[in-house]
Amino acid sequence: MAKILIVDDQLGVRRLLFETFREEQHEVEMAVNGEEAVLLLKSFQPDLILMDMKMPGMNGIETLRQIRGLDSEVGVIMMTAYGDAQNMEQAKELGILHYLGKPFDLFELRDRVREILTNV
């Protein structure tokens, strides 16, 4: 069982991913924005973070920079509906494991998460 942090400003996406990974027997926490994610990182100490790129306040890149300042090892999957090449490049430089376009295939995401957590 792993700890997974879901960071997305859309309630529907958060709930869907929460339920999916709880069914997989993982411990799951949710954050509505980057600020909340950074706070949860300290107390929850996730093994994997699934994070939206476009959020109000701190976007995914800004949040990822802060996360990397606190934890350089935690795995991150970045999700976005906007295929911005500059943001994708920055996210890769900050060490994300995977970049996922929205809308995403839930089964594909679940398989990718299993694969990542098997190698942690």
C-alpha distances in whole Angstrom, upper triangle without the diagonal:
4,7,10,13,16,19,22,25,25,24,24,21,19,19,19,16,14,15,13,10,10,11,8,6,5,7,10,13,17,20,23,25,24,26,23,20,22,22,18,17,19,18,14,13,11,10,11,14,16,20,23,26,29,28,31,31,29,29,26,27,29,25,24,27,26,22,23,26,23,20,21,18,15,15,17,18,21,22,26,29,31,32,33,34,34,31,29,31,30,26,26,28,26,23,21,19,20,23,23,26,26,26,23,22,19,18,19,17,14,15,15,12,10,13,13,9,10,13,11
4,6,10,13,16,19,23,23,22,22,20,17,18,17,14,13,14,13,9,10,12,10,8,5,6,8,11,14,17,20,21,21,22,20,17,18,19,15,14,16,15,11,10,8,6,8,11,13,16,20,23,25,25,28,28,26,25,22,24,25,21,20,23,22,18,19,22,19,16,18,15,12,12,13,15,18,20,23,26,29,29,30,31,31,28,26,28,27,23,23,25,22,20,18,16,18,20,20,23,24,24,22,21,18,18,18,15,13,14,14,10,10,12,11,7,10,12,10
4,7,10,13,16,20,21,20,20,18,15,16,16,13,11,14,13,10,10,13,11,10,6,5,6,8,11,13,17,18,18,19,16,13,15,15,12,11,13,12,8,7,5,5,7,9,11,14,18,20,23,22,25,25,23,22,20,21,22,19,18,20,19,16,17,20,17,14,16,14,11,11,12,14,17,18,22,25,27,28,29,29,29,26,25,26,25,21,22,24,21,19,17,16,17,20,20,23,23,23,21,21,18,19,19,16,14,16,15,11,12,15,12,10,13,14,12
4,6,10,13,16,17,16,17,14,12,13,13,10,9,12,11,8,9,12,11,11,7,6,5,6,9,11,14,15,15,17,14,11,14,14,11,10,13,13,9,9,5,6,5,6,7,10,14,17,19,19,21,22,20,19,16,19,20,16,15,18,18,14,16,19,17,14,16,14,10,10,10,11,13,14,18,21,23,24,25,26,26,23,22,24,23,19,20,22,19,17,15,14,15,16,16,19,19,20,18,18,15,17,17,13,12,14,13,10,11,14,12,10,14,15,13
4,6,10,13,14,14,15,13,10,12,13,10,9,12,13,10,11,15,14,14,10,9,6,5,6,7,11,11,11,13,11,8,10,11,8,8,12,11,8,9,6,8,6,5,6,8,11,14,16,15,18,18,16,16,14,16,17,13,13,16,15,12,15,17,15,14,16,14,10,10,9,10,12,13,16,19,21,23,23,25,25,21,20,22,21,17,19,21,18,17,14,15,15,16,16,18,18,19,18,19,16,18,18,14,14,17,15,12,15,17,14,13,17,18,15
4,6,10,11,11,12,9,6,9,10,7,7,11,11,10,12,15,15,15,12,11,7,6,5,6,8,10,11,13,11,8,12,13,10,11,14,14,12,12,10,11,9,6,5,6,9,12,14,13,15,17,15,14,12,15,16,13,13,17,16,13,16,19,17,16,18,17,13,12,10,10,10,10,13,16,18,20,21,23,23,19,19,22,20,17,19,21,18,17,14,15,14,14,14,15,15,16,15,16,14,16,17,13,13,16,15,12,15,17,15,15,19,20,18
4,7,9,10,12,9,7,11,12,10,10,14,15,14,15,18,18,19,16,14,11,9,6,5,6,6,7,10,8,6,10,12,10,11,14,15,13,14,12,14,11,7,6,5,6,9,10,9,12,13,11,11,9,12,13,10,11,14,14,12,15,17,17,16,18,17,14,13,10,10,10,10,12,14,16,18,19,21,21,17,17,20,18,15,18,20,17,17,14,16,15,14,14,15,14,16,15,18,16,19,19,15,16,19,17,15,18,20,18,18,22,22,20
4,5,7,9,7,6,10,11,10,11,14,15,15,17,19,20,21,18,17,13,11,8,7,5,6,9,11,10,9,13,15,13,15,18,18,17,18,15,17,14,11,8,6,5,8,8,7,10,12,11,10,9,13,14,12,13,16,16,15,18,20,20,20,21,21,17,16,13,12,10,9,10,12,14,17,18,20,20,17,17,20,19,16,19,21,19,19,16,17,16,15,13,14,12,13,14,16,15,19,19,15,17,20,18,17,20,22,20,20,24,25,23
4,6,9,8,8,11,13,13,13,16,17,18,19,22,23,24,21,20,16,14,10,8,5,6,9,11,11,11,14,16,15,17,20,20,19,20,19,21,18,14,12,10,8,10,8,6,8,10,11,10,11,15,15,13,15,18,18,17,20,22,22,22,24,24,21,20,17,15,13,12,12,13,15,18,19,22,22,18,19,22,21,19,22,24,21,22,19,21,20,18,16,16,14,15,16,19,18,22,22,19,20,23,22,20,24,26,24,24,28,29,27
4,6,6,6,9,10,11,12,15,16,17,18,20,22,23,21,20,16,15,11,10,8,10,13,15,14,14,18,19,18,19,23,23,21,22,20,22,19,16,13,11,9,12,10,9,11,14,15,13,14,17,18,16,18,21,21,20,23,26,25,25,26,26,23,21,18,16,15,12,12,12,15,18,19,23,23,20,21,24,23,21,24,26,24,24,21,22,20,18,16,15,12,12,14,17,16,20,20,17,19,22,21,20,23,25,24,25,28,29,28
4,6,5,6,9,10,10,12,14,15,16,18,20,21,19,18,15,13,10,10,8,11,14,16,14,15,18,19,17,19,23,22,20,22,20,22,19,16,14,13,12,15,14,12,13,16,17,17,16,20,21,19,20,24,23,22,25,27,26,26,28,27,24,22,20,18,17,15,15,16,18,22,23,26,27,23,24,27,26,23,26,28,26,26,23,24,22,20,18,18,15,15,16,18,16,19,21,18,19,22,22,20,23,26,25,25,28,29,28
4,5,5,6,9,10,11,12,14,15,17,19,20,19,19,15,14,12,13,11,14,17,19,17,17,21,22,20,22,25,24,22,24,21,23,20,17,14,14,13,16,15,14,16,19,20,19,18,22,23,21,22,26,25,24,27,29,28,28,29,28,25,23,20,18,17,14,15,15,18,21,23,26,27,24,24,27,27,24,26,29,27,27,23,24,21,20,17,16,13,12,13,15,13,17,18,16,17,20,21,19,22,24,24,24,27,29,28
4,6,5,6,8,10,11,12,14,16,17,19,17,17,14,13,10,11,10,13,15,18,16,15,19,20,18,20,23,23,20,21,19,20,16,14,11,11,10,13,13,13,15,18,18,16,15,19,20,18,19,23,23,21,24,26,26,25,26,25,21,19,16,14,13,11,12,12,16,18,20,23,24,21,21,24,24,21,23,26,24,23,20,20,18,16,13,13,10,10,10,12,11,14,15,13,14,17,17,16,19,21,20,21,24,25,25
4,6,5,6,9,10,11,12,14,15,17,15,14,10,9,7,8,8,11,14,16,13,13,16,17,15,16,20,19,17,18,16,17,15,12,10,10,10,14,14,13,15,17,17,16,15,19,20,17,18,21,21,19,22,24,23,22,24,23,19,18,15,14,14,12,14,15,18,20,22,25,25,22,22,25,24,21,23,26,23,23,19,20,18,17,15,15,13,13,13,15,12,16,17,14,14,18,17,15,18,21,20,19,23,24,23
4,6,5,6,8,10,10,12,14,15,14,14,11,10,8,11,11,14,17,19,16,16,19,20,17,19,22,21,18,20,18,19,17,15,13,13,14,17,18,16,18,21,21,20,19,23,23,21,22,25,24,22,25,28,26,25,27,26,22,20,18,17,17,15,17,18,21,23,26,28,29,25,25,28,28,24,26,29,27,26,23,22,21,20,18,18,15,15,15,15,13,16,17,15,14,18,19,17,19,22,21,21,24,26,25
4,5,5,6,9,10,11,13,15,14,14,12,12,11,13,14,17,19,21,19,18,21,22,19,21,24,23,20,21,18,19,16,15,12,13,14,17,18,18,20,23,22,21,19,23,24,22,22,26,26,23,26,29,27,26,27,26,22,20,18,16,16,14,16,16,20,22,25,27,28,25,24,27,27,24,26,29,26,25,22,21,19,18,16,16,13,12,12,12,9,12,14,12,12,15,16,15,17,20,19,19,22,24,24
4,5,5,6,8,10,11,13,11,12,9,10,9,12,13,15,17,20,17,15,19,20,17,18,21,20,17,18,15,15,13,11,9,11,12,16,17,17,20,22,21,19,17,21,22,19,19,23,23,20,23,26,24,23,24,22,18,16,14,13,13,12,14,16,19,21,23,25,26,23,22,25,25,21,23,26,23,22,18,18,16,16,14,15,13,13,11,11,8,11,12,10,9,13,13,11,14,16,16,16,19,21,20
4,6,6,6,9,10,11,9,9,6,7,7,11,12,15,17,19,16,15,18,18,15,16,19,18,15,16,14,15,13,12,10,12,14,18,19,18,21,22,22,21,19,22,23,20,20,24,23,20,23,26,24,22,24,22,18,17,16,15,16,15,18,19,22,24,26,28,29,25,25,28,27,23,25,27,25,24,20,20,19,19,17,18,17,16,15,15,12,14,16,13,12,15,16,13,15,18,17,16,19,21,20
4,6,5,6,9,10,10,11,9,11,11,14,16,19,21,23,20,18,22,22,19,20,23,21,18,19,17,17,16,15,14,16,17,21,22,21,24,26,25,24,22,26,27,24,24,28,27,24,27,29,27,26,27,25,22,20,19,17,19,17,20,21,25,26,29,31,32,28,27,30,30,26,28,30,28,27,23,22,21,21,19,20,18,17,16,15,11,13,16,13,12,15,16,14,15,19,19,18,20,23,22
4,6,5,7,9,9,11,10,12,13,16,17,20,22,24,21,19,23,23,20,21,24,22,19,20,16,16,14,14,13,15,17,20,22,22,25,27,26,24,22,25,27,24,23,27,27,24,26,29,27,25,26,24,20,18,17,16,17,16,19,20,24,25,27,29,30,27,26,29,28,25,26,29,27,25,21,20,18,19,16,18,16,16,13,12,8,10,12,10,8,11,13,11,12,15,16,15,17,20,20
4,5,5,7,6,8,7,10,11,15,17,19,20,22,20,18,20,21,18,18,21,19,16,16,13,13,11,12,11,14,17,20,22,22,25,26,25,24,21,24,25,22,22,25,25,22,24,26,24,22,23,21,17,16,15,14,16,16,19,21,24,25,28,29,30,27,25,28,27,24,24,27,25,23,19,18,17,18,17,19,18,18,15,14,11,11,13,10,8,11,12,9,10,14,13,12,14,17,16
4,5,5,5,6,6,10,12,15,18,20,22,23,20,18,21,21,18,18,21,19,15,17,14,14,14,14,14,17,19,23,24,24,26,28,27,26,23,26,28,24,24,27,26,23,26,28,26,24,25,23,19,18,18,17,20,19,22,24,27,29,31,32,33,30,28,31,30,27,28,30,28,26,23,21,21,22,20,22,21,21,18,18,14,14,17,14,11,14,16,13,13,17,17,14,17,20,19
4,5,7,10,10,13,15,19,21,24,25,27,24,22,25,25,21,22,25,23,19,20,17,17,16,17,16,19,21,25,27,26,29,31,30,29,26,29,30,27,27,30,30,26,29,31,29,27,28,25,22,20,20,19,22,21,24,25,29,30,32,34,35,32,30,33,32,29,29,32,30,28,25,23,22,23,21,23,22,21,18,17,13,13,16,14,11,13,16,13,13,16,17,15,17,20,20
4,6,9,10,14,16,19,22,24,25,27,24,22,24,25,21,21,24,22,18,19,15,15,14,16,15,19,21,24,27,27,30,31,30,28,25,28,30,26,25,29,28,25,27,30,27,25,26,23,20,18,18,17,20,20,23,25,28,29,31,32,34,30,28,31,31,27,27,30,28,25,22,20,20,21,20,22,22,21,18,16,13,12,14,12,9,11,13,10,9,13,14,12,13,17,16
4,7,9,13,16,19,22,24,25,26,23,21,24,23,20,20,22,20,16,17,14,14,14,16,16,20,23,26,28,28,30,31,30,29,26,29,30,27,26,29,28,25,26,29,26,24,25,22,19,18,19,19,22,22,26,28,31,31,34,35,36,32,30,33,32,28,29,31,29,26,24,22,22,24,22,25,24,24,21,20,16,16,18,16,12,14,16,13,12,15,15,13,14,17,16
4,6,10,13,16,19,21,22,23,20,18,20,20,16,16,18,17,13,13,11,10,11,12,13,17,20,23,25,25,27,28,27,26,23,25,27,23,22,25,24,21,23,25,23,20,22,19,16,15,16,16,19,20,23,26,28,29,31,32,33,29,28,30,29,25,26,28,25,23,20,19,19,21,20,23,23,23,20,19,16,16,17,15,12,14,15,11,11,14,13,11,13,16,14
4,7,10,14,17,19,20,20,17,15,17,17,13,14,15,13,10,11,9,10,11,12,13,16,19,23,25,23,26,26,25,25,22,25,25,21,21,24,23,19,21,24,21,19,21,19,15,15,16,17,19,20,23,26,29,30,31,32,33,29,28,30,29,25,26,28,25,23,21,20,21,22,22,24,24,24,22,22,18,19,20,17,15,17,17,13,14,17,16,13,15,18,15
4,7,10,13,16,16,18,14,12,15,15,11,12,15,13,9,11,9,10,10,10,11,13,16,19,21,20,22,23,22,21,19,22,22,19,19,22,21,17,20,22,20,18,20,18,15,14,14,15,17,17,20,23,25,27,28,30,30,26,25,28,26,23,24,26,23,22,19,19,19,20,19,21,21,21,19,19,16,18,19,15,14,17,16,13,14,17,16,14,17,19,17
4,7,10,12,13,14,11,9,12,12,8,10,12,11,8,10,9,11,11,10,11,12,15,18,19,17,19,20,19,19,17,20,20,16,17,20,18,16,19,20,18,17,20,18,15,15,14,15,16,17,20,22,25,26,27,29,29,25,25,27,25,22,24,26,22,22,19,19,20,20,20,22,21,21,20,21,18,20,21,17,16,19,19,15,17,20,18,16,20,21,19
4,7,9,11,12,9,8,11,11,9,11,14,13,10,13,11,14,12,10,10,10,12,15,16,14,16,17,16,16,15,18,18,14,16,19,17,15,19,20,18,18,20,20,16,16,14,14,15,15,17,19,22,24,25,27,27,23,23,26,24,21,23,25,22,21,19,19,19,19,18,20,18,19,18,20,17,20,21,17,17,20,19,16,19,21,19,18,22,23,21
4,6,7,8,5,5,9,9,8,10,13,13,11,13,12,15,13,10,10,9,10,13,14,11,12,13,12,13,12,16,15,12,14,16,15,13,17,18,17,17,19,19,16,16,14,15,14,14,16,19,20,23,23,25,25,21,22,24,22,19,22,23,20,21,18,20,19,19,18,19,18,19,19,21,19,22,22,19,19,22,21,18,21,23,21,20,24,25,22
4,7,8,7,8,11,11,11,13,16,16,15,17,16,18,16,13,12,10,10,12,12,9,9,11,11,11,12,15,15,12,15,17,16,15,19,20,19,20,22,22,19,19,16,16,15,14,15,17,19,21,22,24,24,20,21,24,22,20,23,24,21,22,20,21,21,19,18,19,17,18,19,21,20,23,23,20,21,24,23,20,24,26,23,23,27,28,26
4,6,6,6,9,10,11,12,15,16,15,17,16,18,16,13,12,9,9,10,10,6,7,7,7,8,9,12,11,9,12,14,13,13,16,17,17,18,20,21,18,18,15,15,14,13,14,16,17,20,20,22,21,17,19,21,19,17,20,21,19,20,18,20,20,18,18,19,17,19,20,23,21,25,24,21,22,25,23,21,25,26,23,24,27,28,25
4,5,5,6,9,10,10,13,15,15,15,15,17,15,12,12,9,9,10,10,8,8,7,5,7,7,9,8,5,8,10,9,9,13,14,13,15,16,18,15,16,13,14,13,14,14,17,18,20,19,21,19,16,17,19,16,15,18,19,15,17,16,18,18,17,18,19,19,21,21,24,23,26,25,21,23,25,23,21,24,25,22,23,26,26,24
4,5,5,6,9,10,12,13,14,15,15,18,17,14,15,12,13,13,13,10,10,8,7,10,11,12,10,7,11,12,9,10,14,14,13,15,18,19,17,18,16,17,16,17,18,21,21,23,22,24,22,19,21,22,19,18,21,21,18,20,19,21,22,21,22,23,22,24,24,27,26,29,28,24,26,28,26,24,27,28,25,25,29,28,26
4,6,5,6,9,10,11,11,13,14,17,16,13,14,12,13,15,15,12,12,11,10,12,12,15,13,10,12,14,12,11,15,15,14,15,18,19,16,18,16,17,16,17,19,21,22,24,24,26,25,21,22,24,22,19,22,23,20,21,19,21,22,21,22,23,22,23,24,26,24,27,27,23,24,27,25,22,25,27,24,23,27,27,24
4,5,5,6,9,10,10,11,10,13,12,9,10,9,11,13,14,12,13,12,10,11,10,13,11,8,10,12,10,8,12,13,12,12,15,16,13,14,12,14,13,15,17,20,21,22,22,24,23,19,20,22,19,16,19,20,16,17,16,18,18,18,19,20,20,22,21,24,22,25,24,20,21,24,21,19,22,23,20,20,24,23,21
4,5,5,7,9,10,10,11,14,13,11,13,12,14,15,16,14,14,13,10,12,11,13,11,7,9,10,7,6,10,10,9,10,13,14,12,14,13,15,15,17,19,22,23,24,23,25,23,19,20,22,19,16,19,19,15,17,16,18,20,20,21,23,23,25,24,27,25,27,27,23,24,26,24,21,24,25,22,21,25,24,21
4,5,6,7,9,10,12,15,15,13,15,14,16,18,19,16,16,14,13,15,15,16,14,11,13,14,10,10,13,13,10,12,16,17,15,17,16,18,18,20,22,25,26,28,27,28,27,23,24,25,22,20,23,23,19,20,19,22,23,23,24,26,25,27,27,29,27,29,29,25,25,28,26,23,25,27,24,23,26,26,23
4,5,5,5,7,9,12,12,11,13,13,16,18,19,17,17,16,15,16,15,17,16,12,13,15,12,10,14,14,11,12,15,16,13,15,14,17,17,19,21,24,26,27,27,28,27,24,24,26,23,20,23,23,19,20,18,20,21,22,22,24,24,26,25,26,24,26,26,22,22,25,23,20,22,24,21,20,23,23,20
4,6,5,5,7,10,10,9,12,12,15,17,19,17,19,17,15,16,14,16,15,11,11,13,10,7,10,11,8,8,12,12,9,12,12,15,16,18,21,24,25,26,26,27,26,22,22,23,21,18,20,20,16,16,16,17,19,20,21,24,24,26,25,26,24,26,25,22,22,24,22,18,21,22,19,17,21,21,17
4,6,6,9,12,13,13,16,16,19,21,22,20,21,19,17,19,17,18,17,13,14,15,11,9,12,11,8,9,13,13,12,15,15,18,19,22,24,28,29,30,29,30,28,25,25,26,23,21,23,23,19,19,19,20,23,24,25,27,28,29,28,30,28,29,29,25,25,27,25,22,24,25,21,20,23,23,19
4,6,9,12,14,14,17,17,20,22,24,22,23,21,20,21,20,21,20,16,17,18,15,13,15,15,12,12,16,16,14,16,17,20,21,23,26,29,30,32,32,33,31,28,28,29,26,24,26,26,22,22,21,22,24,25,26,29,29,30,29,30,27,29,29,25,25,27,25,22,23,25,22,20,23,23,20
4,6,9,11,11,14,15,19,21,23,21,22,22,20,21,19,21,20,16,16,18,16,13,15,16,13,12,15,15,12,14,15,17,19,21,24,27,29,30,30,31,30,27,26,28,25,22,24,25,21,20,19,20,22,23,24,26,26,27,26,27,24,26,26,22,21,23,22,18,20,22,19,17,20,20,17
4,7,9,10,13,15,18,20,23,21,23,22,20,20,18,19,19,15,15,16,14,11,13,14,10,9,12,11,8,11,13,16,18,20,23,27,28,29,29,29,29,25,25,26,23,20,21,22,18,17,17,17,20,21,22,25,26,27,25,26,24,25,25,21,20,22,20,17,18,20,17,15,18,17,14
4,5,7,10,12,16,18,21,20,22,22,20,19,17,18,18,15,14,16,15,11,13,15,12,10,12,10,7,9,10,12,15,17,21,24,26,26,27,27,27,23,22,24,22,19,20,21,17,16,14,14,16,18,19,22,23,24,22,23,20,21,21,17,17,18,17,13,15,16,13,11,15,15,12
4,7,10,13,17,19,22,22,24,24,22,21,18,19,20,16,15,17,16,13,13,16,14,11,12,9,6,6,9,11,14,17,21,24,26,26,26,27,26,23,22,23,21,18,18,19,16,14,13,12,14,17,18,21,22,24,21,22,19,20,19,16,15,16,14,11,12,13,10,8,11,11,8
4,7,10,13,16,19,19,22,22,19,18,15,16,18,14,12,15,15,12,13,16,14,11,12,10,6,5,6,8,11,13,17,20,22,22,23,23,23,20,18,20,19,15,16,17,15,12,10,10,11,13,14,18,19,20,18,18,16,17,16,13,12,14,12,8,11,12,9,8,12,12,9
4,6,10,12,15,15,18,18,16,14,11,13,14,11,10,13,13,10,12,15,14,12,12,11,7,6,5,6,8,10,14,17,19,19,20,21,21,17,16,18,17,13,15,16,13,12,10,10,11,12,13,16,16,18,16,17,16,17,16,13,13,15,13,10,13,14,11,11,15,15,13
4,7,10,13,13,16,18,15,13,10,13,15,12,11,15,15,12,14,18,17,15,15,14,11,9,6,5,6,7,11,14,16,17,18,19,20,16,15,17,16,13,14,17,14,13,10,10,10,10,10,12,12,14,12,14,13,15,14,10,11,14,11,9,13,14,12,13,16,17,15
4,6,9,9,13,14,12,10,7,10,12,9,9,13,13,11,13,16,16,15,16,15,12,11,7,6,5,6,9,12,13,15,15,17,17,13,13,16,14,11,14,16,13,13,10,12,11,10,10,12,12,14,13,16,15,17,16,13,14,17,14,13,17,18,15,16,20,20,18
4,6,7,11,12,11,8,6,9,12,10,10,14,15,14,16,19,19,18,19,19,16,14,10,9,6,5,6,9,10,12,13,15,16,12,12,15,14,12,14,17,15,15,12,14,12,10,9,10,9,12,12,15,15,18,17,14,16,19,16,15,19,20,18,19,23,23,22
4,6,10,11,9,6,4,7,9,9,9,12,14,14,15,18,19,19,18,19,17,15,11,10,6,6,5,8,8,10,10,12,12,8,9,12,11,9,13,15,13,14,12,14,12,10,10,10,10,13,14,17,18,21,19,16,19,21,18,18,22,22,20,21,25,24,23
4,7,9,9,5,6,9,10,10,12,14,16,16,18,20,21,21,22,23,20,19,15,14,10,9,7,8,8,11,11,14,13,10,12,15,14,13,16,18,16,18,16,18,16,13,13,12,11,14,15,19,19,23,21,19,21,24,21,21,25,25,23,25,28,28,27
4,6,7,5,7,10,10,10,12,15,15,15,18,20,20,21,22,23,20,19,16,15,12,11,10,11,12,15,14,17,17,13,15,18,16,15,18,20,18,20,17,20,18,16,15,15,14,16,17,21,21,24,23,20,23,25,23,22,26,27,24,26,29,29,27
4,6,6,10,12,11,11,14,16,16,17,20,21,21,23,24,25,23,22,19,19,16,15,14,15,15,18,17,20,19,16,18,21,19,18,21,22,20,22,21,23,22,20,19,19,17,19,21,24,24,28,27,24,26,29,27,26,29,30,28,29,32,32,31
4,6,10,11,9,10,13,14,13,15,18,18,19,21,22,24,22,22,19,19,17,17,16,17,17,20,18,21,19,16,19,21,18,17,21,22,19,22,21,24,23,21,21,21,20,22,24,27,27,30,29,26,28,31,28,27,30,31,29,29,33,33,31
4,7,8,6,6,9,10,10,12,14,15,16,18,19,21,19,19,16,17,14,15,14,17,16,18,16,19,17,13,16,18,15,14,18,18,16,18,17,20,20,18,19,19,19,22,23,26,26,29,27,24,26,29,26,25,28,29,26,27,30,30,27
4,6,5,6,9,10,11,12,14,16,17,18,18,20,18,18,14,14,11,12,11,13,12,14,13,15,14,10,13,15,12,11,15,16,14,16,15,18,17,15,16,16,16,18,19,23,23,26,24,21,24,26,23,22,26,26,24,25,29,28,26
4,6,5,6,9,10,10,12,14,15,15,16,17,15,14,11,11,8,9,9,12,12,13,12,14,13,9,10,13,10,8,12,13,11,13,11,14,13,12,13,14,14,17,17,20,20,23,21,18,21,23,20,19,23,23,20,21,25,24,23
4,5,5,6,9,10,10,12,14,15,14,16,15,14,11,12,9,11,11,14,13,14,12,13,10,7,9,10,7,6,10,10,8,11,10,14,14,12,14,15,17,19,20,23,23,26,23,20,23,24,21,21,24,24,21,23,26,24,23
4,5,5,6,9,10,11,13,14,14,17,16,16,13,15,12,14,14,17,16,17,15,16,13,10,13,14,10,10,13,13,10,13,13,17,17,16,18,19,20,22,23,26,26,28,27,23,26,27,24,23,27,27,23,25,28,27,25
4,5,5,6,9,10,11,12,13,15,13,14,11,13,11,13,14,17,17,18,17,18,16,12,14,15,12,10,14,14,11,13,12,15,16,15,17,18,19,21,21,24,24,26,25,21,23,25,22,20,24,24,21,22,25,24,22
4,5,5,6,9,10,10,10,12,10,11,8,10,9,12,14,17,17,17,16,16,15,11,12,13,10,8,11,11,7,9,9,12,13,13,15,17,19,21,21,23,23,25,23,20,22,23,20,18,22,22,18,19,23,21,19
4,5,5,6,9,10,10,12,12,13,12,14,13,16,17,20,19,19,17,17,15,12,13,13,10,9,12,10,7,10,11,15,16,16,19,20,22,25,24,27,27,29,27,23,25,26,23,22,25,24,21,22,25,23,21
4,5,5,7,9,10,13,12,14,13,15,15,17,19,22,22,22,20,21,18,16,17,17,13,12,15,14,10,13,13,17,18,18,21,23,24,26,26,28,27,30,28,24,26,27,24,22,26,26,22,22,26,24,22
4,5,5,6,7,10,8,10,10,13,13,16,18,22,22,22,21,21,19,16,17,17,14,12,14,14,10,11,11,14,16,17,19,21,22,25,24,26,25,27,25,22,23,24,21,19,22,22,19,19,22,21,18
4,5,5,5,8,8,10,10,13,14,17,19,23,23,22,21,21,19,16,16,16,13,11,12,11,7,9,10,13,16,17,19,22,24,26,25,27,26,28,26,23,24,25,22,20,22,22,18,19,22,20,17
4,6,7,10,11,14,14,17,17,20,22,26,25,25,24,23,21,18,19,18,15,14,16,14,10,12,14,17,19,20,23,25,27,29,29,31,30,32,30,26,27,28,25,23,26,26,22,22,25,23,20
4,7,9,10,13,13,17,18,21,23,27,27,27,26,26,24,21,21,21,18,16,18,16,13,14,15,17,20,21,24,26,27,30,29,31,29,31,29,26,26,28,25,22,24,25,21,20,23,22,18
4,6,6,10,11,15,16,20,22,26,26,26,25,25,23,20,20,20,17,15,16,15,11,11,12,14,17,19,22,25,26,28,27,28,27,28,26,23,24,24,22,19,21,21,17,17,20,18,15
4,6,9,10,14,15,19,22,26,25,25,24,23,21,19,18,17,15,13,13,12,9,8,10,12,16,18,21,24,26,28,26,28,27,28,26,23,23,24,21,19,21,20,16,17,19,17,14
4,6,9,13,15,19,22,25,26,25,25,24,23,20,19,19,17,14,14,13,11,9,10,11,14,17,20,23,25,27,25,26,25,25,23,20,21,21,18,16,18,17,13,13,15,13,10
4,6,10,13,16,19,23,24,23,23,23,22,19,18,18,17,14,14,14,11,9,9,10,13,15,17,21,22,24,22,23,22,22,21,18,18,18,16,13,15,15,11,11,14,12,9
4,7,10,13,17,20,21,21,21,21,20,18,16,17,15,12,12,13,11,8,7,6,9,12,14,17,19,21,19,20,18,19,17,14,15,15,12,10,12,12,8,9,12,11,9
4,6,10,13,17,17,17,18,18,18,14,13,14,13,9,10,12,10,8,5,6,7,9,11,14,16,18,16,18,17,18,16,13,14,15,12,10,13,13,10,11,15,14,12
4,7,10,14,15,14,16,16,17,13,11,14,13,10,10,13,11,10,6,6,5,6,7,11,12,14,12,14,13,15,13,10,12,13,10,9,12,12,10,12,15,14,14
4,7,10,11,11,12,13,14,10,9,12,11,8,10,13,11,10,7,8,6,5,6,8,10,13,12,14,14,16,14,11,14,15,12,12,16,16,14,16,19,18,17
4,7,9,10,12,13,15,11,10,14,14,11,13,16,15,14,11,11,9,6,5,6,7,9,9,12,12,15,13,10,13,15,13,13,17,17,16,18,21,21,20
4,5,7,9,11,13,10,10,13,14,11,14,17,16,16,13,14,11,8,6,5,5,8,9,13,14,17,15,13,17,18,16,17,20,20,19,21,24,24,24
4,6,9,12,14,12,12,16,16,15,17,20,19,20,17,17,14,11,9,6,4,7,9,13,15,18,16,15,18,20,18,19,23,23,22,24,27,27,27
4,6,9,11,9,10,13,14,13,15,18,18,19,17,18,15,11,10,8,8,10,12,16,18,21,19,18,21,23,20,21,25,25,24,26,29,28,28
4,6,9,8,7,11,12,12,13,16,17,18,15,16,13,10,9,7,9,12,13,16,19,21,18,17,21,22,19,21,24,24,23,25,28,27,27
4,6,5,6,9,10,11,12,14,15,17,15,17,15,11,12,11,13,15,16,20,22,24,22,20,24,25,22,23,27,26,24,27,30,28,28
4,6,5,6,9,10,11,12,14,15,14,16,14,11,13,12,15,18,18,21,23,25,22,21,25,25,22,23,27,25,24,27,29,28,28
4,5,5,6,9,10,11,12,15,14,17,15,13,15,15,17,20,21,24,26,28,25,23,27,27,24,25,28,27,25,28,30,28,28
4,5,5,6,9,10,10,13,12,14,13,11,13,13,15,18,18,22,23,25,22,20,24,25,21,22,25,24,22,25,27,26,25
4,5,5,6,9,10,11,9,12,10,8,10,11,14,17,16,19,21,23,20,18,21,22,18,19,23,21,19,22,25,23,23
4,5,5,6,9,10,10,12,12,10,13,14,17,20,20,23,24,26,22,21,24,24,20,21,25,23,21,24,26,24,23
4,5,5,6,9,9,13,13,11,15,16,18,21,21,24,25,27,24,22,25,25,21,22,25,24,21,23,26,24,23
4,5,5,7,6,9,9,8,12,14,16,19,18,21,22,23,21,18,21,21,18,18,21,20,17,20,22,21,20
4,5,5,5,8,8,8,12,14,18,20,19,21,22,23,20,18,21,21,17,17,20,19,16,19,21,19,18
4,5,8,11,12,12,16,18,21,24,23,25,26,27,24,22,24,24,20,20,23,21,18,21,23,21,20
4,6,10,11,12,16,18,20,23,22,24,25,26,23,21,23,23,19,19,22,20,17,19,22,19,18
4,6,9,11,14,17,20,22,21,23,23,24,21,18,20,20,16,16,19,17,14,16,18,16,15
4,6,7,11,14,16,19,17,19,19,20,17,15,17,17,13,13,16,15,12,14,17,15,14
4,7,10,14,16,18,16,17,17,18,15,12,14,14,10,10,13,11,8,11,13,12,12
4,6,10,13,15,13,14,14,15,12,10,13,12,9,10,13,11,9,13,15,14,14
4,7,10,12,11,13,14,15,12,11,14,14,11,12,15,15,13,16,18,18,18
4,7,9,7,9,11,13,10,8,12,13,10,12,15,15,14,17,19,19,19
4,6,6,9,11,14,11,10,14,15,13,15,18,18,18,20,23,23,23
3,5,8,10,13,12,11,14,16,15,16,19,20,19,22,24,25,25
4,7,9,12,12,11,14,16,15,16,19,20,20,22,25,26,26
4,6,9,8,7,10,12,12,13,16,17,17,19,21,22,23
4,6,5,6,9,10,11,12,14,15,17,18,20,22,23
4,5,5,6,9,10,10,12,14,15,16,18,20,21
4,5,5,6,9,10,11,12,14,15,16,19,20
4,5,5,6,9,10,11,12,14,15,17,19
4,5,5,6,9,10,10,12,14,16,17
4,5,5,6,9,10,11,12,15,15
4,5,5,6,9,10,11,13,15
4,5,5,6,9,10,11,13
4,5,5,6,8,10,11
4,6,5,6,9,10
4,6,5,7,9
4,5,5,6
4,5,5
4,6
4
